[in-house]
Amino acid sequence: MVVLRLGFAALVLLAIHRPSLPSRRNLVPVLGFGGAIAGMNLIYPALRFLPLGVASALQLLGPLAVAVATARRVRDVGFARRKVGASVQDGSMLALAVTVAAVISLPFGATAGLCRPSLLLAGFGVAVLSAVVPYSLDLAALRRIPPGTVAVLESLEAAVAGVAGAVILGERLAFTAWAGIACVTASSAAAGRVGTRKL
């Protein structure tokens, strides 16, 4: 399903934005962005072993750790978020990055069983609703909303996932799991807001 999600999302975004091949200056950001998107999709196989809220918290922990580890100052975290939003004006970089993510994931999930019409239709729907629309809205938000506000909103993902897992899926998390989700959520929100205030 991850292969179908990213593959169809790439085709839709390429058709919408019709990007040209990335320049030498943009190649590294496109490859890095695509690798990050591919990595984020590891949450789906992880759901076989982890509750939804815990998996979402771990998904946030990776980008947060990278941002903090590579930032020379706290303000660099907020600057990085603003730079991403400012650099993607028409969705071309997003289309190319999702294409890179699809290519990365292809060897891990390509099977003959993917060719069933019902599965292809379901994969297309998942791609549009869970990749094309959210990714596009996310980057649009980075261009129009202060990065600190976006950071706070995105940091709520793990908490919302935890509640959804409990209410919809009947998952029961231990206190330590909820505490971990709260720590990741608070850290992500704080990093974004502090970085923005210091810009």
C-alpha positions as a Python dict, from the first residue, in 0.01 Angstrom:
ca = {
    (1, 'M'): (0, 0, 0),
    (2, 'V'): (292, 235, 66),
    (3, 'V'): (418, 172, -287),
    (4, 'L'): (74, 245, -434),
    (5, 'R'): (31, 551, -211),
    (6, 'L'): (358, 711, -312),
    (7, 'G'): (343, 594, -673),
    (8, 'F'): (-3, 733, -743),
    (9, 'A'): (72, 1048, -543),
    (10, 'A'): (381, 1105, -756),
    (11, 'L'): (184, 1059, -1079),
    (12, 'V'): (-90, 1299, -966),
    (13, 'L'): (155, 1567, -850),
    (14, 'L'): (366, 1534, -1166),
    (15, 'A'): (52, 1575, -1378),
    (16, 'I'): (-60, 1881, -1181),
    (17, 'H'): (271, 2067, -1153),
    (18, 'R'): (463, 1936, -1457),
    (19, 'P'): (803, 2009, -1301),
    (20, 'S'): (1122, 2036, -1501),
    (21, 'L'): (1422, 1829, -1402),
    (22, 'P'): (1588, 1971, -1090),
    (23, 'S'): (1891, 2190, -1137),
    (24, 'R'): (2222, 2096, -982),
    (25, 'R'): (2150, 2345, -702),
    (26, 'N'): (1811, 2187, -625),
    (27, 'L'): (1911, 1823, -668),
    (28, 'V'): (2034, 1768, -313),
    (29, 'P'): (1724, 1927, -149),
    (30, 'V'): (1495, 1722, -374),
    (31, 'L'): (1675, 1398, -291),
    (32, 'G'): (1680, 1482, 78),
    (33, 'F'): (1313, 1580, 80),
    (34, 'G'): (1223, 1260, -108),
    (35, 'G'): (1425, 1048, 132),
    (36, 'A'): (1249, 1209, 426),
    (37, 'I'): (907, 1140, 274),
    (38, 'A'): (1002, 778, 210),
    (39, 'G'): (1122, 747, 568),
    (40, 'M'): (802, 894, 706),
    (41, 'N'): (607, 618, 534),
    (42, 'L'): (777, 362, 756),
    (43, 'I'): (497, 443, 1000),
    (44, 'Y'): (267, 209, 806),
    (45, 'P'): (463, -115, 851),
    (46, 'A'): (539, 2, 1207),
    (47, 'L'): (165, -2, 1284),
    (48, 'R'): (180, -383, 1280),
    (49, 'F'): (384, -367, 1599),
    (50, 'L'): (313, -30, 1765),
    (51, 'P'): (0, 158, 1873),
    (52, 'L'): (-99, 448, 1648),
    (53, 'G'): (-5, 721, 1894),
    (54, 'V'): (337, 575, 1970),
    (55, 'A'): (417, 527, 1600),
    (56, 'S'): (315, 887, 1526),
    (57, 'A'): (530, 1016, 1812),
    (58, 'L'): (831, 824, 1681),
    (59, 'Q'): (764, 966, 1335),
    (60, 'L'): (784, 1320, 1478),
    (61, 'L'): (1091, 1236, 1684),
    (62, 'G'): (1309, 1174, 1379),
    (63, 'P'): (1268, 1515, 1208),
    (64, 'L'): (1286, 1688, 1546),
    (65, 'A'): (1614, 1515, 1635),
    (66, 'V'): (1766, 1594, 1296),
    (67, 'A'): (1660, 1960, 1318),
    (68, 'V'): (1803, 2002, 1666),
    (69, 'A'): (2124, 1808, 1593),
    (70, 'T'): (2205, 2004, 1278),
    (71, 'A'): (2109, 2347, 1412),
    (72, 'R'): (2395, 2566, 1533),
    (73, 'R'): (2148, 2781, 1721),
    (74, 'V'): (1790, 2734, 1833),
    (75, 'R'): (1680, 2989, 1575),
    (76, 'D'): (1805, 2758, 1295),
    (77, 'V'): (1514, 2519, 1363),
    (78, 'G'): (1259, 2786, 1283),
    (79, 'F'): (1468, 2916, 991),
    (80, 'A'): (1474, 2571, 832),
    (81, 'R'): (1095, 2547, 842),
    (82, 'R'): (1059, 2890, 683),
    (83, 'K'): (1317, 2806, 414),
    (84, 'V'): (1130, 2492, 310),
    (85, 'G'): (803, 2680, 276),
    (86, 'A'): (960, 2969, 87),
    (87, 'S'): (1149, 2744, -155),
    (88, 'V'): (841, 2559, -281),
    (89, 'Q'): (632, 2811, -468),
    (90, 'D'): (445, 2598, -720),
    (91, 'G'): (462, 2242, -591),
    (92, 'S'): (731, 2136, -838),
    (93, 'M'): (977, 2041, -566),
    (94, 'L'): (707, 1847, -385),
    (95, 'A'): (621, 1654, -701),
    (96, 'L'): (985, 1566, -762),
    (97, 'A'): (1042, 1471, -397),
    (98, 'V'): (740, 1241, -386),
    (99, 'T'): (864, 1081, -709),
    (100, 'V'): (1200, 1016, -542),
    (101, 'A'): (1018, 866, -241),
    (102, 'A'): (815, 641, -472),
    (103, 'V'): (1130, 516, -646),
    (104, 'I'): (1297, 446, -310),
    (105, 'S'): (998, 246, -185),
    (106, 'L'): (936, 51, -506),
    (107, 'P'): (1190, -231, -451),
    (108, 'F'): (1048, -300, -105),
    (109, 'G'): (687, -351, -206),
    (110, 'A'): (660, -431, -576),
    (111, 'T'): (471, -758, -618),
    (112, 'A'): (242, -904, -880),
    (113, 'G'): (-48, -874, -636),
    (114, 'L'): (-47, -496, -675),
    (115, 'C'): (-208, -525, -1017),
    (116, 'R'): (-556, -619, -889),
    (117, 'P'): (-806, -351, -1004),
    (118, 'S'): (-970, -321, -663),
    (119, 'L'): (-635, -275, -492),
    (120, 'L'): (-522, -20, -750),
    (121, 'L'): (-842, 179, -700),
    (122, 'A'): (-801, 171, -323),
    (123, 'G'): (-436, 273, -357),
    (124, 'F'): (-530, 569, -576),
    (125, 'G'): (-786, 687, -322),
    (126, 'V'): (-537, 652, -37),
    (127, 'A'): (-275, 841, -239),
    (128, 'V'): (-503, 1137, -306),
    (129, 'L'): (-654, 1161, 42),
    (130, 'S'): (-347, 1081, 253),
    (131, 'A'): (-60, 1213, 41),
    (132, 'V'): (-149, 1457, -239),
    (133, 'V'): (-392, 1668, -37),
    (134, 'P'): (-209, 1669, 300),
    (135, 'Y'): (139, 1725, 153),
    (136, 'S'): (10, 2011, -63),
    (137, 'L'): (-175, 2171, 229),
    (138, 'D'): (129, 2131, 453),
    (139, 'L'): (356, 2321, 216),
    (140, 'A'): (87, 2582, 150),
    (141, 'A'): (61, 2636, 524),
    (142, 'L'): (438, 2684, 552),
    (143, 'R'): (413, 2966, 296),
    (144, 'R'): (115, 3143, 457),
    (145, 'I'): (127, 3070, 830),
    (146, 'P'): (412, 3156, 1070),
    (147, 'P'): (640, 2854, 1109),
    (148, 'G'): (585, 2848, 1484),
    (149, 'T'): (212, 2809, 1437),
    (150, 'V'): (264, 2530, 1185),
    (151, 'A'): (502, 2358, 1427),
    (152, 'V'): (241, 2364, 1704),
    (153, 'L'): (-31, 2229, 1475),
    (154, 'E'): (190, 1951, 1340),
    (155, 'S'): (312, 1860, 1686),
    (156, 'L'): (-46, 1774, 1781),
    (157, 'E'): (-39, 1483, 1531),
    (158, 'A'): (93, 1233, 1784),
    (159, 'A'): (-159, 1335, 2049),
    (160, 'V'): (-451, 1319, 1804),
    (161, 'A'): (-326, 980, 1678),
    (162, 'G'): (-312, 852, 2035),
    (163, 'V'): (-668, 961, 2104),
    (164, 'A'): (-788, 820, 1769),
    (165, 'G'): (-618, 490, 1843),
    (166, 'A'): (-788, 473, 2182),
    (167, 'V'): (-1135, 578, 2065),
    (168, 'I'): (-1156, 419, 1720),
    (169, 'L'): (-919, 122, 1743),
    (170, 'G'): (-966, 44, 2110),
    (171, 'E'): (-595, 69, 2187),
    (172, 'R'): (-499, 105, 2551),
    (173, 'L'): (-172, 285, 2619),
    (174, 'A'): (22, 277, 2942),
    (175, 'F'): (91, 598, 3129),
    (176, 'T'): (454, 590, 3013),
    (177, 'A'): (340, 579, 2650),
    (178, 'W'): (113, 881, 2698),
    (179, 'A'): (397, 1060, 2877),
    (180, 'G'): (629, 990, 2585),
    (181, 'I'): (373, 1121, 2335),
    (182, 'A'): (330, 1434, 2547),
    (183, 'C'): (707, 1492, 2563),
    (184, 'V'): (753, 1459, 2186),
    (185, 'T'): (452, 1683, 2119),
    (186, 'A'): (572, 1952, 2360),
    (187, 'S'): (930, 1939, 2231),
    (188, 'S'): (823, 1971, 1867),
    (189, 'A'): (592, 2263, 1943),
    (190, 'A'): (852, 2439, 2159),
    (191, 'A'): (1131, 2400, 1902),
    (192, 'G'): (917, 2552, 1629),
    (193, 'R'): (788, 2841, 1838),
    (194, 'V'): (1121, 2929, 2001),
    (195, 'G'): (1296, 2917, 1666),
    (196, 'T'): (1036, 3149, 1514),
    (197, 'R'): (1055, 3404, 1796),
    (198, 'K'): (1433, 3427, 1754),
    (199, 'L'): (1425, 3481, 1377),
}
